[in-house]
Amino acid sequence: MRGLGRHATQLELDINSMTEAFAVFVQLWFAHTPSIGENEKDAARREAWNQ
């Protein structure tokens, strides 16, 4: 049973690390993705749904 507890603890640490890394990725993505104007949003939505 001891080994299972250690594995569960390590799994929790791994999941927390991946969650934090993904959060940083999303923050960087939004920080460096240019915004589009109001008149371009409809065209961008149509293009996104057609792919």
N, C-alpha and C positions, 0 to 999 in steps of 0.2 A: 504493500500500500504506500510505502514511503516514496518509491520511485514515481508512482502516479501523481502524487502531490507535487513533487519537483517538476515533473513534466507540465502539469497544469500551471504552475507558477511561471515556468519559462514561456509557455504558450501565451499567457496573459501579458508578459513583458514584450513578447514579439508583436502581439496585436497592438499594444499601446504604441510601440515604436512605429509600426506601419501607419497607424492612425495619425500620429504626429507628422510623419513624413508626407503623407497625403495632404494634410492640412497646409503644410508649407508649400507644396506643389500648387495647390489651388490658389493660395494667396499670391504666389508669384505669377501664376497664369493670368489672374485678373489684373494684376499690377502692370503687366506688359502687353495685354491684349488691347488694341486700340478700340475705342468706342466708335459706333457708326451713327450717322445722323438719322433724324426721324424719317426723312424721305427714303432712306435706304433700308429701313427695318423690314418693310413688307417684302421687298425683293429678297432680302436675306432669309426671311422665314420661308418663302416659297422655294428658294434654292435648297434650303436645309431639308425640307420635307420631300423633295424630289430625288434625293440621293439614296 
